Amino acid sequence: MHPTPNVALAVLLAGCSNGLFDNGQKDNTIQNNYSGAKLTVSITEGNDVVGFHFEVERVGCSADEEFERFFYEENVALDDTVFPGRIEFLEEAPFDSDSEHRGADFFVALDPGCYVVTAAPASELSEDSWTPSEDCGTAVSDPLEVIGGYTTETVLISQCEGDLVGALDTLVLLNTPPVVIPSIENKFNNQCEPVEICATGYDPDDDPIEFEFVNLSGTPFFSMDLSPIELVDYEDGHRIWEQCATIVTEEIADYEVEIRAYDLGYDEHGDPVRIEDLIDEPSHGWIQVPIHTGWTMLDACIDADGDLHVDDMAVSDMDGDGDADYDDYCGEEEPEPGVCVLITDEVFFCSGLYDVDDAIVALICDGTELLEDVLYPACDA
């Protein structure tokens, strides 16, 4: 806050009587209460303004004029009234006559001369302190000439920030899960015999597709190898995709393979991702395909020493003795990694692990001896 003169200073507001003041340098006589600057300052609603900090400063009416410095400041609260947008005798008032503006009216009696008036909006105001507004700007007049015996009136505008209206435009898109069609060569297979299941699919919205092959049974696969997914055709405005899985089953069991087809979108990094992961809603087609794995008698024979010989079998010598003997196929040795081990005839018929007719078990298995003439023939000499 700028200092005021340190001597008696009579400031006349509208309706007050005449008075004198001394600025310490010369006598300044107030001629009457019709001489001064009247300010109507507009502000918008919805801001932090509670009043204005006014400053009046003497300036020269011409470039070569000599004058005594004069400065005065005062805090004025907002008027309780709303000012009309256009006052007829204030020709420079720019607003429409039907508009209404909040503001403050400041009157001060001055010696003849030219003055610049500054009106700074305040968010907090007291008699001797103030806080600048964050919402509205300071208004500064051009030099205003005060003529003895008359009141000079003017209008200043303090421009405030407004509340901008935004918009919301919502586009909602339908998304449909992909369609998946399976094919299988040998649903009924033998132990360690590869089974190929292929999935062909398309998305009704022509999104890219990702396939997934899931084993739903409690018995694990020995292995499953996937071919790369390929774009194989284009029909009725849809890309046709295909992927195959080669599955090897080791255990004699029933398997259930679920083929799932997911439609893909993109995350914020531009990487492909399942649409159902983006929207947290299921969006995939699926179908279940069974595999039934059975047992086939071995092409084997027993030699004179009682050793088991197997021909045309993709099975390694488990115990490392150079011969695929009986122990290798009865499960008494751990199989090598990556080798699908076939079940022997004896294990199948006599172990009690498989559903074999009791009459057949009684015929073939005596509990102690391997019935060579029934399970395996003797090797030719």
C-alpha positions as CSV (number, residue, x, y, z in Angstrom):
1,M,0.0,0.0,0.0
2,H,1.4,3.4,-1.0
3,P,1.9,5.9,1.8
4,T,-0.6,8.8,2.0
5,P,0.5,12.3,2.8
6,N,1.5,12.6,6.5
7,V,-0.6,15.7,7.1
8,A,-4.3,16.2,7.3
9,L,-6.0,15.1,4.1
10,A,-9.7,15.7,3.5
11,V,-11.1,13.3,1.0
12,L,-14.6,14.2,-0.1
13,L,-16.9,11.4,-1.1
14,A,-20.2,12.0,-2.9
15,G,-22.5,14.1,-0.7
16,C,-19.7,15.4,1.6
17,S,-18.8,19.0,2.3
18,N,-15.8,21.0,1.0
19,G,-12.5,20.9,2.7
20,L,-8.7,21.7,2.5
21,F,-5.7,19.5,2.5
22,D,-1.9,20.2,2.7
23,N,0.5,17.8,1.0
24,G,3.5,19.3,2.8
25,Q,4.7,21.3,-0.3
26,K,2.0,23.8,-1.1
27,D,-1.6,24.6,-0.3
28,N,-4.2,22.7,-2.4
29,T,-7.7,24.1,-2.2
30,I,-10.6,21.9,-3.0
31,Q,-13.0,24.2,-4.9
32,N,-16.2,22.2,-4.5
33,N,-17.5,18.7,-4.3
34,Y,-18.3,18.5,-8.0
35,S,-14.7,18.1,-9.1
36,G,-13.3,14.6,-9.2
37,A,-13.2,11.2,-10.9
38,K,-16.2,8.9,-10.7
39,L,-15.5,5.2,-11.5
40,T,-17.9,2.4,-12.2
41,V,-16.0,-0.8,-12.5
42,S,-17.7,-3.9,-13.8
43,I,-17.0,-7.5,-12.7
44,T,-18.6,-10.8,-13.4
45,E,-20.4,-13.0,-11.0
46,G,-18.7,-16.1,-9.7
47,N,-15.4,-14.6,-8.8
48,D,-13.4,-13.7,-5.7
49,V,-13.8,-9.9,-5.8
50,V,-15.2,-8.2,-2.7
51,G,-14.1,-4.6,-3.6
52,F,-11.4,-2.5,-5.2
53,H,-8.2,-0.8,-4.2
54,F,-8.2,2.7,-5.9
55,E,-5.2,4.8,-6.6
56,V,-5.2,8.4,-7.9
57,E,-1.9,9.9,-9.1
58,R,-1.3,13.4,-10.6
59,V,0.2,13.5,-14.1
60,G,0.9,16.3,-16.5
61,C,-1.8,17.4,-18.8
62,S,0.9,18.1,-21.3
63,A,4.5,17.0,-21.8
64,D,6.1,20.2,-20.5
65,E,3.7,20.9,-17.7
66,E,5.2,21.3,-14.2
67,F,3.1,20.0,-11.3
68,E,3.4,18.9,-7.7
69,R,3.3,15.2,-7.1
70,F,0.0,13.9,-5.7
71,F,-0.9,10.3,-4.8
72,Y,-3.9,9.0,-2.9
73,E,-5.3,5.5,-2.4
74,E,-8.4,4.0,-0.8
75,N,-10.2,0.7,-0.4
76,V,-13.8,0.6,-1.5
77,A,-16.1,-2.4,-1.0
78,L,-18.5,-3.5,-3.8
79,D,-21.7,-1.6,-3.9
80,D,-24.9,-3.3,-2.8
81,T,-26.6,-2.2,-6.0
82,V,-26.2,-3.5,-9.5
83,F,-25.2,-0.8,-12.1
84,P,-27.0,-0.6,-15.4
85,G,-25.0,-1.5,-18.5
86,R,-25.4,1.9,-20.0
87,I,-25.7,5.3,-18.4
88,E,-26.9,7.9,-20.8
89,F,-24.7,10.8,-19.7
90,L,-21.6,8.6,-19.8
91,E,-21.2,8.3,-23.5
92,E,-18.2,6.0,-23.4
93,A,-20.1,3.3,-21.4
94,P,-19.8,0.3,-23.7
95,F,-22.4,-2.1,-22.3
96,D,-25.9,-2.8,-23.5
97,S,-28.6,-0.9,-21.8
98,D,-30.3,-4.0,-20.6
99,S,-27.2,-5.5,-19.0
100,E,-26.3,-5.4,-15.3
101,H,-22.9,-5.3,-13.7
102,R,-21.6,-5.4,-10.1
103,G,-19.0,-2.7,-9.3
104,A,-17.9,0.1,-7.0
105,D,-18.3,3.9,-7.2
106,F,-15.3,6.0,-6.0
107,F,-15.5,9.8,-5.6
108,V,-12.7,12.1,-4.6
109,A,-12.4,15.9,-4.7
110,L,-9.2,17.1,-6.4
111,D,-7.3,20.2,-7.5
112,P,-7.7,21.0,-11.2
113,G,-5.2,19.1,-13.3
114,C,-4.8,15.6,-14.9
115,Y,-4.9,12.3,-13.0
116,V,-4.6,8.6,-13.7
117,V,-6.8,6.3,-11.8
118,T,-6.1,2.7,-11.1
119,A,-8.7,0.2,-9.8
120,A,-7.3,-3.1,-8.6
121,P,-9.9,-5.8,-7.7
122,A,-9.4,-7.3,-4.3
123,S,-10.3,-10.7,-2.9
124,E,-9.8,-9.4,0.7
125,L,-10.3,-5.9,1.8
126,S,-10.1,-3.9,5.0
127,E,-9.6,-0.2,5.8
128,D,-5.8,-0.3,5.4
129,S,-5.0,-3.6,3.6
130,W,-6.1,-5.6,0.6
131,T,-5.3,-8.8,-1.3
132,P,-5.3,-8.8,-5.1
133,S,-8.0,-10.8,-6.9
134,E,-6.9,-14.0,-8.7
135,D,-10.0,-13.9,-11.0
136,C,-10.2,-10.3,-12.3
137,G,-7.7,-7.8,-13.7
138,T,-6.7,-4.3,-12.8
139,A,-8.2,-1.4,-14.7
140,V,-6.2,1.8,-15.5
141,S,-7.6,5.0,-16.9
142,D,-6.1,7.3,-19.5
143,P,-5.1,10.7,-18.0
144,L,-8.3,12.4,-16.9
145,E,-8.6,16.2,-16.7
146,V,-10.3,17.6,-13.6
147,I,-11.6,21.1,-14.2
148,G,-12.4,23.5,-11.4
149,G,-16.1,23.6,-10.6
150,Y,-17.0,20.4,-12.5
151,T,-17.0,16.6,-11.8
152,T,-15.2,14.5,-14.4
153,E,-16.9,11.1,-14.8
154,T,-15.5,8.0,-16.5
155,V,-16.1,4.3,-16.6
156,L,-13.4,1.6,-16.2
157,I,-13.8,-2.1,-16.8
158,S,-12.1,-4.8,-14.8
159,Q,-12.1,-7.9,-16.9
160,C,-12.6,-11.2,-15.1
161,E,-12.0,-14.8,-16.1
162,G,-15.2,-16.5,-17.2
163,D,-16.6,-20.0,-16.7
164,L,-16.1,-21.8,-20.1
165,V,-18.8,-24.3,-21.1
166,G,-17.4,-27.7,-22.1
167,A,-19.0,-30.4,-24.1
168,L,-19.2,-34.2,-23.9
169,D,-19.5,-36.3,-27.0
170,T,-19.9,-40.0,-26.4
171,L,-19.5,-42.5,-29.2
172,V,-20.6,-46.0,-28.2
173,L,-19.5,-49.0,-30.4
174,L,-20.8,-52.5,-30.5
175,N,-18.3,-55.3,-30.1
176,T,-19.0,-59.0,-30.8
177,P,-16.9,-62.0,-29.8
178,P,-15.2,-64.0,-32.6
179,V,-16.5,-67.2,-34.1
180,V,-14.3,-70.3,-33.9
181,I,-14.7,-73.5,-35.9
182,P,-12.7,-76.6,-35.0
183,S,-11.4,-79.5,-37.0
184,I,-9.7,-82.7,-35.7
185,E,-8.1,-85.5,-37.6
186,N,-8.3,-88.4,-35.1
187,K,-10.4,-87.8,-32.1
188,F,-9.8,-91.4,-31.1
189,N,-6.1,-91.9,-30.9
190,N,-3.6,-94.3,-29.5
191,Q,-1.2,-93.6,-26.7
192,C,1.8,-91.4,-27.9
193,E,0.0,-90.8,-31.2
194,P,-0.1,-87.1,-32.2
195,V,-3.5,-85.5,-32.7
196,E,-3.8,-82.3,-34.7
197,I,-6.6,-79.9,-33.8
198,C,-7.0,-76.8,-36.0
199,A,-9.1,-73.7,-35.2
200,T,-10.5,-71.5,-38.0
201,G,-12.1,-68.2,-36.9
202,Y,-13.2,-64.8,-37.8
203,D,-14.5,-61.7,-35.9
204,P,-17.9,-60.2,-37.0
205,D,-16.4,-56.7,-36.4
206,D,-13.2,-57.9,-38.3
207,D,-10.9,-57.4,-35.3
208,P,-7.7,-59.4,-35.3
209,I,-8.0,-62.7,-33.5
210,E,-5.8,-64.6,-31.0
211,F,-6.5,-68.4,-30.4
212,E,-5.9,-70.3,-27.1
213,F,-5.9,-74.1,-26.7
214,V,-6.7,-75.1,-23.1
215,N,-6.7,-78.6,-21.6
216,L,-9.8,-78.9,-19.4
217,S,-9.1,-82.5,-18.3
218,G,-7.2,-83.4,-15.1
219,T,-4.8,-85.5,-17.1
220,P,-1.9,-83.5,-18.6
221,F,-0.8,-83.7,-22.2
222,F,2.6,-85.1,-22.9
223,S,3.2,-82.2,-25.3
224,M,1.4,-79.5,-27.3
225,D,3.0,-77.6,-30.1
226,L,1.3,-74.6,-31.7
227,S,1.7,-73.5,-35.3
228,P,1.9,-69.7,-36.0
229,I,-1.5,-68.1,-36.5
230,E,-2.1,-67.3,-40.1
231,L,-4.5,-65.1,-42.2
232,V,-5.8,-67.7,-44.6
233,D,-8.8,-66.1,-46.4
234,Y,-11.1,-63.1,-46.7
235,E,-14.8,-63.7,-46.9
236,D,-17.8,-61.3,-46.7
237,G,-15.8,-58.5,-45.3
238,H,-14.0,-60.6,-42.6
239,R,-10.5,-61.8,-42.3
240,I,-10.3,-65.6,-41.8
241,W,-7.6,-66.8,-39.3
242,E,-6.2,-70.3,-38.6
243,Q,-4.0,-71.9,-36.1
244,C,-3.3,-75.6,-35.4
245,A,-2.2,-77.5,-32.3
246,T,-0.3,-80.8,-32.4
247,I,-1.1,-82.7,-29.2
248,V,0.5,-85.9,-27.8
249,T,-1.3,-87.8,-25.1
250,E,0.6,-90.3,-23.0
251,E,-2.0,-91.6,-20.5
252,I,-4.9,-93.7,-21.5
253,A,-7.7,-91.2,-20.7
254,D,-10.4,-88.9,-22.0
255,Y,-9.2,-85.3,-22.7
256,E,-11.2,-82.2,-23.3
257,V,-9.6,-79.3,-25.3
258,E,-11.3,-75.9,-25.3
259,I,-10.4,-73.6,-28.2
260,R,-10.9,-69.9,-27.4
261,A,-10.8,-67.1,-29.9
262,Y,-10.2,-63.6,-28.6
263,D,-10.7,-60.3,-30.5
264,L,-7.8,-57.9,-30.1
265,G,-7.6,-54.1,-29.6
266,Y,-4.7,-51.9,-28.6
267,D,-3.6,-50.4,-25.3
268,E,-2.3,-46.9,-24.6
269,H,1.2,-48.0,-25.9
270,G,-0.2,-49.2,-29.2
271,D,0.4,-52.9,-28.3
272,P,-2.2,-55.5,-29.1
273,V,-4.3,-56.7,-26.2
274,R,-7.4,-58.7,-25.8
275,I,-10.5,-56.5,-25.9
276,E,-12.0,-58.3,-22.9
277,D,-9.0,-57.2,-20.9
278,L,-9.5,-53.6,-21.9
279,I,-13.2,-53.4,-21.0
280,D,-13.2,-56.0,-18.3
281,E,-16.1,-57.9,-19.9
282,P,-15.9,-61.4,-21.6
283,S,-15.4,-61.2,-25.3
284,H,-14.3,-64.5,-26.8
285,G,-15.8,-67.4,-28.7
286,W,-15.1,-71.0,-27.6
287,I,-15.8,-74.6,-28.4
288,Q,-14.7,-77.8,-26.7
289,V,-13.2,-80.8,-28.6
290,P,-12.7,-84.3,-27.0
291,I,-9.7,-86.6,-27.4
292,H,-10.1,-90.3,-26.4
293,T,-6.8,-92.0,-26.0
294,G,-6.7,-95.8,-26.0
295,W,-4.2,-98.7,-25.8
296,T,-2.6,-100.7,-28.6
297,M,-0.9,-104.0,-28.1
298,L,2.8,-103.8,-28.5
299,D,4.7,-105.4,-31.4
300,A,6.9,-107.3,-29.0
301,C,8.2,-110.8,-28.2
302,I,10.1,-112.6,-25.4
303,D,13.4,-114.1,-26.2
304,A,14.8,-117.3,-24.7
305,D,16.4,-115.4,-21.8
306,G,13.0,-113.8,-20.9
307,D,14.0,-110.3,-22.3
308,L,11.3,-108.2,-24.0
309,H,12.1,-107.0,-27.5
310,V,10.1,-104.2,-29.2
311,D,10.2,-103.4,-32.9
312,D,9.4,-100.1,-34.6
313,M,8.8,-98.2,-31.4
314,A,10.0,-94.6,-30.8
315,V,11.1,-95.5,-27.3
316,S,14.7,-95.2,-25.9
317,D,16.6,-97.7,-23.8
318,M,15.7,-96.4,-20.3
319,D,18.3,-98.2,-18.2
320,G,21.1,-97.7,-20.6
321,D,22.0,-101.4,-21.1
322,G,21.7,-101.2,-24.8
323,D,18.5,-103.2,-24.9
324,A,14.9,-102.2,-24.6
325,D,14.0,-104.8,-22.0
326,Y,11.0,-105.5,-19.8
327,D,11.9,-103.1,-17.1
328,D,12.0,-100.2,-19.5
329,Y,8.3,-100.7,-20.3
330,C,7.0,-101.7,-16.9
331,G,7.6,-98.3,-15.4
332,E,10.3,-99.4,-12.9
333,E,12.7,-96.9,-14.4
334,E,12.1,-93.2,-14.8
335,P,11.6,-92.3,-18.5
336,E,14.0,-90.0,-20.2
337,P,12.8,-86.4,-20.5
338,G,11.0,-85.8,-23.8
339,V,10.2,-89.4,-24.4
340,C,6.6,-90.6,-24.6
341,V,6.6,-94.0,-22.9
342,L,4.1,-96.6,-24.2
343,I,2.2,-98.8,-21.8
344,T,3.2,-102.5,-21.9
345,D,0.6,-105.2,-22.5
346,E,1.2,-106.7,-19.1
347,V,0.8,-103.3,-17.4
348,F,-2.4,-102.7,-19.3
349,F,-4.0,-106.1,-18.6
350,C,-2.6,-107.0,-15.2
351,S,-1.9,-103.8,-13.3
352,G,-5.4,-103.1,-12.3
353,L,-5.0,-99.5,-13.4
354,Y,-7.2,-99.8,-16.4
355,D,-10.8,-101.0,-17.0
356,V,-10.2,-104.5,-18.3
357,D,-12.8,-107.3,-18.2
358,D,-12.2,-109.6,-15.2
359,A,-12.4,-112.7,-17.3
360,I,-9.6,-111.5,-19.6
361,V,-7.5,-110.6,-16.5
362,A,-8.1,-114.1,-15.1
363,L,-7.1,-115.7,-18.4
364,I,-3.9,-113.7,-19.0
365,C,-2.6,-112.8,-15.5
366,D,-1.8,-115.4,-12.8
367,G,-0.3,-112.8,-10.5
368,T,3.2,-114.2,-10.6
369,E,4.2,-115.3,-14.1
370,L,4.2,-113.5,-17.4
371,L,2.1,-115.6,-19.7
372,E,4.3,-115.4,-22.7
373,D,2.1,-117.4,-25.0
374,V,-0.8,-115.0,-24.4
375,L,0.8,-111.6,-23.9
376,Y,3.8,-111.9,-26.1
377,P,4.8,-114.5,-28.6
378,A,8.3,-116.1,-28.4
379,C,10.8,-114.4,-30.7
380,D,11.7,-116.3,-33.8
381,A,15.0,-118.1,-33.5
